[in-house]
Amino acid sequence: VAVILFGTNDAQAIETGGRILDFGSDAWKAAYARRIDDLVGLLRGRGAVVYWVGLPRMKRERFDARMTLINDVVSARMAALGVPYIDTTPLTSDAEGRYAAYPADEAGRRRLMRANDGIHMSTAGYMRLGEAVSQRLIRDIGLEPAAPARAR
């Protein structure tokens, strides 16, 4: 299994074939999509089942918009390739969908999930993302947790 999470440094121009493609342009999106397809193809060619983890919500709105564009390209490619895509924005957002350093968990508890830079996760944040990945893997391979034994 290959679990992929990267892209925060990808919000920049791409050089290909002697041309510079501006970030976010249609040509950039097409080139980025080809790179994604090539990586997935390489991993699958080695027998890996691929899972792609989307980028989390970011603190600075302008940077978040750039990461959203990357997530949009990646999620579209994962759908086309039949690769599970794990959306992390709900896990890193508040009830209104905005960046949250202290998002509530399923029980309503708030814990610091982000580093001060508003980009990286805290240990608790990485654990939260990891839990989402592990739940998806468990579901996909059919290993639901065993029900507790009943007293006789």
DRENVEX-637341 format. One record per residue (C-alpha): x negated, y negated, z; chain. Coordinates in nm, 4 decimals. Each point is the difference from the previous one (the first is absolute). Layout:
// DRENVEX-637341
u->X&v->Y&w->Z&chain->A
...
This chain:
// DRENVEX-637341
u->0.0000&v->0.0000&w->0.0000&chain->A
u->-0.1275&v->-0.3461&w->-0.0894&chain->A
u->0.1524&v->-0.2872&w->0.1971&chain->A
u->-0.0863&v->-0.3338&w->-0.1574&chain->A
u->0.0261&v->-0.3452&w->0.1561&chain->A
u->-0.1986&v->-0.2807&w->-0.1552&chain->A
u->0.0409&v->-0.3134&w->-0.2040&chain->A
u->-0.0374&v->-0.3016&w->0.2272&chain->A
u->-0.3169&v->-0.0964&w->-0.1866&chain->A
u->0.1582&v->0.0573&w->-0.3413&chain->A
u->0.1725&v->-0.3396&w->-0.0294&chain->A
u->-0.2580&v->-0.1274&w->-0.2443&chain->A
u->-0.0737&v->-0.0004&w->-0.3700&chain->A
u->-0.0883&v->0.3241&w->-0.1768&chain->A
u->-0.2730&v->0.0212&w->-0.2641&chain->A
u->0.0707&v->0.2537&w->-0.2698&chain->A
u->-0.1347&v->0.0299&w->-0.3504&chain->A
u->-0.1842&v->-0.3307&w->0.0330&chain->A
u->0.3206&v->-0.1841&w->0.0934&chain->A
u->0.0871&v->-0.1558&w->0.3330&chain->A
u->0.3626&v->0.0665&w->0.0933&chain->A
u->0.1480&v->-0.2464&w->0.2480&chain->A
u->0.1547&v->0.1492&w->0.3117&chain->A
u->0.3720&v->0.0565&w->-0.0413&chain->A
u->0.0095&v->-0.0482&w->-0.3763&chain->A
u->0.1743&v->0.2640&w->-0.2102&chain->A
u->-0.3383&v->0.1124&w->-0.1329&chain->A
u->-0.1336&v->0.0262&w->0.3575&chain->A
u->0.3017&v->0.2083&w->0.1051&chain->A
u->-0.0516&v->0.2347&w->-0.2953&chain->A
u->-0.3727&v->0.0404&w->0.0733&chain->A
u->0.0653&v->0.0540&w->0.3717&chain->A
u->0.2679&v->0.2573&w->-0.0842&chain->A
u->-0.2485&v->0.1872&w->-0.2238&chain->A
u->-0.2530&v->0.0075&w->0.2846&chain->A
u->0.2642&v->0.1363&w->0.2361&chain->A
u->0.1015&v->0.2635&w->-0.2552&chain->A
u->-0.3652&v->0.0980&w->-0.0493&chain->A
u->-0.0560&v->0.0413&w->0.3748&chain->A
u->0.3143&v->0.2080&w->0.0469&chain->A
u->-0.0969&v->0.2098&w->-0.3036&chain->A
u->-0.3489&v->0.0572&w->0.1386&chain->A
u->0.1335&v->0.1108&w->0.3378&chain->A
u->0.2667&v->0.2229&w->-0.1497&chain->A
u->-0.2614&v->0.1483&w->-0.2313&chain->A
u->-0.1826&v->0.1144&w->0.3117&chain->A
u->0.3165&v->0.1589&w->0.1398&chain->A
u->0.0985&v->-0.2752&w->0.2429&chain->A
u->0.3565&v->-0.0932&w->0.0807&chain->A
u->-0.0016&v->-0.3806&w->0.0102&chain->A
u->0.1852&v->-0.2301&w->0.2399&chain->A
u->-0.0338&v->-0.3773&w->-0.0409&chain->A
u->0.0503&v->-0.2263&w->0.3006&chain->A
u->0.1112&v->-0.3526&w->-0.0870&chain->A
u->-0.1671&v->-0.3079&w->0.1400&chain->A
u->0.1515&v->-0.1461&w->0.3169&chain->A
u->0.1628&v->-0.3425&w->0.0304&chain->A
u->-0.2660&v->-0.2717&w->0.0308&chain->A
u->0.0004&v->-0.3058&w->0.2256&chain->A
u->-0.0820&v->-0.2704&w->-0.2563&chain->A
u->0.2900&v->-0.0372&w->-0.2424&chain->A
u->-0.2174&v->-0.0605&w->-0.3058&chain->A
u->-0.2120&v->0.3073&w->0.0724&chain->A
u->0.3116&v->0.2037&w->0.0773&chain->A
u->0.1425&v->-0.0959&w->-0.3407&chain->A
u->-0.3168&v->0.1332&w->-0.1644&chain->A
u->0.0229&v->0.3260&w->0.1949&chain->A
u->0.3680&v->0.0288&w->-0.0938&chain->A
u->-0.0969&v->-0.0243&w->-0.3666&chain->A
u->-0.2554&v->0.2790&w->0.0492&chain->A
u->0.2585&v->0.2114&w->0.1850&chain->A
u->0.2474&v->-0.0555&w->-0.2838&chain->A
u->-0.2468&v->0.1240&w->-0.2619&chain->A
u->-0.1062&v->0.2963&w->0.2135&chain->A
u->0.3522&v->0.1065&w->0.0998&chain->A
u->0.1133&v->-0.0122&w->-0.3640&chain->A
u->-0.2937&v->0.2189&w->-0.1040&chain->A
u->0.0590&v->0.2445&w->0.2839&chain->A
u->0.3647&v->0.0348&w->-0.1057&chain->A
u->-0.1078&v->0.0604&w->-0.3607&chain->A
u->-0.2629&v->0.2548&w->0.1060&chain->A
u->0.2201&v->0.1783&w->0.2536&chain->A
u->-0.2297&v->-0.0938&w->0.2893&chain->A
u->0.1513&v->-0.0675&w->0.3429&chain->A
u->-0.0302&v->-0.3684&w->0.0903&chain->A
u->0.0217&v->-0.0952&w->0.3672&chain->A
u->0.1235&v->-0.3570&w->0.0386&chain->A
u->-0.1579&v->-0.1602&w->0.3077&chain->A
u->0.1614&v->-0.3423&w->-0.0222&chain->A
u->0.2986&v->0.0998&w->0.2183&chain->A
u->-0.2447&v->0.1283&w->0.2626&chain->A
u->-0.1888&v->-0.3303&w->0.0068&chain->A
u->0.2890&v->-0.2448&w->-0.0250&chain->A
u->0.2514&v->-0.1506&w->0.2388&chain->A
u->0.3781&v->0.0397&w->-0.0329&chain->A
u->0.0058&v->-0.2799&w->-0.2603&chain->A
u->-0.2745&v->0.1628&w->-0.2100&chain->A
u->-0.2750&v->-0.2429&w->0.1017&chain->A
u->-0.3499&v->0.0800&w->0.1236&chain->A
u->-0.0017&v->0.1233&w->0.3586&chain->A
u->-0.3086&v->0.0496&w->0.2163&chain->A
u->0.2251&v->0.1624&w->0.2622&chain->A
u->0.2689&v->0.1886&w->-0.1950&chain->A
u->0.2505&v->0.2024&w->0.2004&chain->A
u->-0.0209&v->0.3768&w->-0.0195&chain->A
u->0.3001&v->0.2350&w->-0.0201&chain->A
u->0.0556&v->-0.0375&w->0.3757&chain->A
u->-0.0151&v->-0.3808&w->-0.0204&chain->A
u->-0.3423&v->-0.0257&w->0.1684&chain->A
u->-0.2390&v->-0.2600&w->-0.1347&chain->A
u->-0.3728&v->0.0731&w->-0.0272&chain->A
u->-0.2825&v->-0.1906&w->-0.1636&chain->A
u->-0.0390&v->0.1618&w->-0.3416&chain->A
u->-0.2275&v->-0.2497&w->-0.1739&chain->A
u->-0.3456&v->-0.1501&w->0.0342&chain->A
u->-0.0257&v->-0.3782&w->0.0330&chain->A
u->-0.0793&v->-0.0368&w->-0.3704&chain->A
u->0.3543&v->0.1077&w->-0.0898&chain->A
u->-0.1398&v->0.2514&w->-0.2484&chain->A
u->-0.1467&v->0.2924&w->0.1895&chain->A
u->0.1904&v->0.2176&w->0.2445&chain->A
u->-0.0702&v->0.0545&w->0.3680&chain->A
u->-0.0528&v->0.3574&w->0.1156&chain->A
u->0.3701&v->0.0166&w->0.0886&chain->A
u->0.0836&v->-0.1330&w->-0.3468&chain->A
u->-0.2110&v->0.2618&w->-0.1743&chain->A
u->0.1641&v->0.2629&w->0.2186&chain->A
u->0.3421&v->-0.1255&w->-0.1074&chain->A
u->-0.0923&v->0.0249&w->-0.3667&chain->A
u->-0.1562&v->0.3402&w->0.0588&chain->A
u->0.3190&v->0.1216&w->0.1635&chain->A
u->0.2004&v->-0.0994&w->-0.3072&chain->A
u->-0.2429&v->0.1944&w->-0.2191&chain->A
u->0.0030&v->0.3074&w->0.2242&chain->A
u->0.3818&v->0.0007&w->0.0162&chain->A
u->0.0139&v->-0.0069&w->-0.3804&chain->A
u->-0.2540&v->0.2817&w->-0.0318&chain->A
u->0.1827&v->0.2134&w->0.2572&chain->A
u->0.3299&v->-0.0551&w->-0.1799&chain->A
u->-0.1454&v->0.0714&w->-0.3443&chain->A
u->-0.1641&v->0.3277&w->0.0987&chain->A
u->0.3057&v->0.1141&w->0.1933&chain->A
u->-0.1548&v->0.0045&w->0.3464&chain->A
u->0.2660&v->-0.1554&w->0.2158&chain->A
u->-0.0777&v->-0.0015&w->0.3726&chain->A
u->0.1265&v->0.3096&w->0.1782&chain->A
u->0.3131&v->-0.0435&w->0.2050&chain->A
u->-0.0581&v->0.0293&w->0.3750&chain->A
u->0.0602&v->0.3451&w->0.1389&chain->A
u->0.3300&v->0.0402&w->0.1805&chain->A
u->0.0136&v->0.1438&w->0.3496&chain->A
u->0.1656&v->0.3411&w->0.0167&chain->A
